[in-house]
Each structure stands twice: as C-alpha cells, then as structure tokens.
C-alpha cells in the first residue's frame, strides 16, 4: 500500500487496521473516550478501540463492509450531528491518497481533535507544510502488516497523527516503545 510497492492498490485503499497498529495509540487515549470513525471499512479499528475501553458514537464508510457501519462519504455527507460535546475524537485509518487525505485533515480537525493513521514520511514533505500548524502529536507505529495472510509488512513506516484547529502549539513526537 506504500509508494514503493509493485502491488496493485486495493480499491478505495481498503486495508483493515490490525491490532498491532492500534496499540501505540491506546496510551494517548483515556479509558471511555468517545470517538467517531468516518472511514470505518469493516470496523476493525472500531473493534480494537472498543476492546481497549473506548466507545464509538458513529461509524461510517463510503463502502461499508459490516452491516452496523453506515454508508456515508466523509467528505460529502454530514456526520457532524454526531460530533456532540461528548465526543472527544475523530479516529480513523484514512485513505493515504493526498487528494483525499488533505481535505480530511482540514475538515475533521476543524470539528474535533483527529487521530489519523498514515505514512510517517508525510511530515517531511513540502505538501505537509500548510497542514503542520494543525499537527499536535505524532505517535510512531513502524511498519504494519496490512494483509493478514501475507508474509510481509508494508514498505512504509506509519504513525498516528493528532490534528486539531491551527495554532502555534508545538508538535510532540512519541517514538516506538518495546512491545
């Protein structure tokens, strides 16, 4: 699923989020935090977070792969009525295509603090510069095995990125910890 891969990408960047990619995020959340998942796919991320004590208020995807996930395009349909004061975060493993990712960063972080899982290299690119005033935390994940039955991990290191409304606040980096 990375930029150096010879594999054909899956349609709509559908790569279910494995538990090992979620574990580094858990210490940055509080037990009981309520979140919205706008790119839920098959619901794997929701299930991992709920198993860790969080609560999903709303899950949607442009092409849902579970009957409890609502059909909605996160960039076009409105899920903002679900962003009540009780919701702490938007948390998702979004498509990595920058034409989709960048508008999501702006739209989501204007509503709620937003955790997004994508390639760690992004912060080092020129295209990231306009969005960096929104970045509050980076939590390193490393390489992820996106395809369960594959013997290989992805070729790109990943990280959780916490975005919020623009400010001059410094971004904190959290490196990998021993498992």
Secondary structure by P-SEA (a helix, b strand, c coil): cccccccccccccccccccccccccccccccbbbbbbcccccaaaaaaaaaabbbbcbbbccccccccccccccccccccccccccccccccccccccccaaaaaaaaaaccccccccccccccccccccccccccbbbbbccccccccccccccbbbbbbbbcccccbbbbbbccccc
